[in-house]
Amino acid sequence: MDNYFYHRFRNKKSEDLESILENSSGYDAKAVSAAEFILQQRRTKEVTRENETLNNLEKPQKNFFLDEFANSLDFSGDSYFRTLSKREIFTAIMLSFLSLALYEIIMFYQDEAWLKGISFEFFLICFGVMYIFNHVIYKIEHKRRNVFTGRFLQGLLFVYLFILFFWLNSSLTNSFWVIGLGDAIVTLIALSLSIFFLEIIISFINRFFRVLKWHLW
């Protein structure tokens, strides 16, 4: 194939090139060869495009949001255990102490007009902020978000430490309430399930914001 005719014919319409082939006796052999080569190129591209279109139609349509949400539920936890250190434990301890201090402050002022009747709800809000802050600190320390299993375990650590410190504080101040072993086990299981489903909800909300290019942490 002659490059001269190729560059000259490549922008011609396919009908014009087919006309050259039909009247090949009136054209240079190199011109006919170039026209045939260009037409073959175009047919190959059209077939490729048609195949790609068919493949795309045959593929099941995916829901981007649900797929991204499913990917965010990483149950392996390998990255969390691989980097687990005293930092995560100290973070949970400090936040548990801070939550206990907030509880005592709120209970101390619970009879004030601005807090009366809503002291427990106000503490739950503060405790929820501390719970989320637990994840925020993890991202700051590790420069990445924690996986689902890691968030669940870190959340359990924080909540269980708070319960432990609350129990010790109640014992020291003679305000401890006694519950049976069975009730304690049921309570811990209920808390664990609550944290598990809470993390699923948080993952859902966080994924929704990430789809919108926003980030909670």
Protein Blocks (a to p, Z undefined) as FASTA:
>chain_A
ZZklmmmmmmpcfklmmmmmmmmmlpcfklmmmmmmmmmmmmmmmmmmmmmmmmmmmpcc
ddfklmmmmmmmccklmmmmmmgcfklmmmmmmmmmmmmmmmmmmmmmmmpmklgoplmm
mmmmmmmmmmmmmmmmmmmmnopacdfklmmmmmmmmmmmmmmmmmmmmmmnopaccddf
klmmmmmmmmmmmmmmmmmmmmmmmmmmmmnopafZZ
